[in-house]
Amino acid sequence: MTKKPRQPARFGAEVWQERFVREWSLWDLWYCVVIELDRRMSFRSTNSISFGSG
């Protein structure tokens, strides 16, 4: 059985991918993930507010 070569460790500042003629680092990726999760949680809490007829 052959083993896959081990990938070098990444620390965040290295280029993750190039998208739309821009280099994305792992920091950029994590920042977007955190923002999206925060947005989804805020949206859920906003939708759970019920406005009763008063």
Backbone as CSV, one residue per row, in Angstrom:
resi,resn,N_x,N_y,N_z,CA_x,CA_y,CA_z,C_x,C_y,C_z
1,MET,0.853,-1.178,0.000,0.000,0.000,0.000,0.898,1.240,0.000
2,THR,0.573,2.188,-0.863,1.359,3.417,-0.920,0.673,4.510,-0.115
3,LYS,1.491,5.300,0.539,0.973,6.405,1.349,0.981,7.681,0.531
4,LYS,-0.017,8.539,0.805,-0.047,9.856,0.182,1.029,10.724,0.826
5,PRO,1.688,11.544,0.027,2.671,12.448,0.636,1.970,13.422,1.578
6,ARG,2.605,13.684,2.693,2.032,14.577,3.697,2.095,16.022,3.216
7,GLN,0.992,16.733,3.370,0.960,18.140,2.984,1.634,18.975,4.055
8,PRO,2.322,20.024,3.649,2.955,20.895,4.654,1.895,21.615,5.485
9,ALA,2.246,21.935,6.716,1.324,22.643,7.614,1.057,24.042,7.080
10,ARG,-0.157,24.486,7.290,-0.525,25.845,6.893,-0.823,26.640,8.149
11,PHE,-0.432,27.903,8.130,-0.574,28.722,9.322,-1.480,29.929,9.126
12,GLY,-2.052,30.109,7.967,-3.032,31.161,7.792,-2.685,32.206,6.754
13,ALA,-1.460,32.621,6.718,-1.109,33.701,5.789,-0.811,33.183,4.378
14,GLU,-0.642,31.887,4.238,-0.351,31.314,2.933,-1.603,31.371,2.051
15,VAL,-1.371,31.368,0.752,-2.489,31.412,-0.194,-3.239,30.091,-0.137
16,TRP,-4.557,30.191,0.002,-5.410,29.015,0.024,-5.853,28.675,-1.392
17,GLN,-6.445,29.653,-2.074,-6.880,29.506,-3.454,-6.872,30.864,-4.122
18,GLU,-6.910,30.820,-5.445,-7.085,32.069,-6.181,-8.495,32.055,-6.751
19,ARG,-9.271,33.055,-6.385,-10.662,33.176,-6.838,-10.882,34.584,-7.345
20,PHE,-11.497,34.693,-8.504,-11.847,35.990,-9.080,-10.641,36.929,-9.121
21,VAL,-9.542,36.396,-9.578,-8.286,37.138,-9.743,-7.819,37.742,-8.419
22,ARG,-8.071,37.061,-7.331,-7.614,37.502,-6.005,-7.138,36.284,-5.239
23,GLU,-6.043,36.432,-4.538,-5.538,35.344,-3.705,-6.240,35.368,-2.353
24,TRP,-6.726,34.209,-1.931,-7.398,34.068,-0.644,-6.499,33.294,0.302
25,SER,-6.266,33.855,1.470,-5.485,33.141,2.479,-6.447,32.357,3.363
26,LEU,-5.917,31.505,4.198,-6.766,30.779,5.144,-7.417,31.740,6.122
27,TRP,-6.758,32.846,6.427,-7.356,33.854,7.301,-8.602,34.449,6.653
28,ASP,-8.511,34.743,5.349,-9.675,35.256,4.631,-10.823,34.256,4.687
29,LEU,-10.495,32.997,4.474,-11.511,31.943,4.498,-12.177,31.856,5.870
30,TRP,-11.391,31.817,6.941,-11.955,31.722,8.287,-12.771,32.955,8.646
31,TYR,-12.313,34.120,8.218,-13.062,35.347,8.481,-14.451,35.259,7.842
32,CYS,-14.512,34.791,6.603,-15.799,34.657,5.914,-16.689,33.620,6.595
33,VAL,-16.115,32.531,7.059,-16.899,31.502,7.754,-17.494,32.071,9.036
34,VAL,-16.693,32.778,9.813,-17.170,33.356,11.074,-18.270,34.376,10.818
35,ILE,-18.098,35.229,9.834,-19.104,36.241,9.502,-20.403,35.575,9.065
36,GLU,-20.308,34.538,8.236,-21.512,33.848,7.759,-22.239,33.158,8.912
37,LEU,-21.508,32.493,9.791,-22.146,31.840,10.933,-22.802,32.864,11.856
38,ASP,-22.137,33.978,12.079,-22.711,35.037,12.913,-23.983,35.589,12.277
39,ARG,-23.952,35.778,10.959,-25.126,36.286,10.252,-26.296,35.308,10.374
40,ARG,-26.013,34.016,10.219,-27.080,33.016,10.309,-27.664,32.950,11.721
41,MET,-26.818,33.035,12.730,-27.314,32.984,14.106,-28.144,34.235,14.417
42,SER,-27.726,35.391,13.930,-28.483,36.622,14.143,-29.839,36.533,13.439
43,PHE,-29.852,35.966,12.251,-31.090,35.831,11.498,-32.055,34.890,12.214
44,ARG,-31.543,33.795,12.750,-32.394,32.857,13.485,-33.003,33.515,14.719
45,SER,-32.202,34.242,15.476,-32.731,34.869,16.684,-33.734,35.969,16.335
46,THR,-33.531,36.638,15.222,-34.481,37.666,14.781,-35.794,37.021,14.368
47,ASN,-35.720,35.887,13.675,-36.924,35.212,13.217,-37.695,34.556,14.367
48,SER,-37.019,34.290,15.463,-37.697,33.616,16.561,-38.489,34.594,17.449
49,ILE,-38.320,35.894,17.212,-39.069,36.889,17.967,-40.516,36.869,17.483
50,SER,-41.423,36.704,18.395,-42.824,36.722,17.974,-43.452,38.036,18.419
51,PHE,-44.185,38.617,17.526,-44.881,39.859,17.821,-46.358,39.505,18.005
52,GLY,-46.749,39.379,19.237,-48.141,39.025,19.514,-49.071,40.185,19.232
53,SER,-50.302,39.848,18.945,-51.273,40.921,18.739,-51.632,41.490,20.107
54,GLY,-51.476,42.758,20.224,-51.493,43.336,21.469,-52.494,43.924,22.198
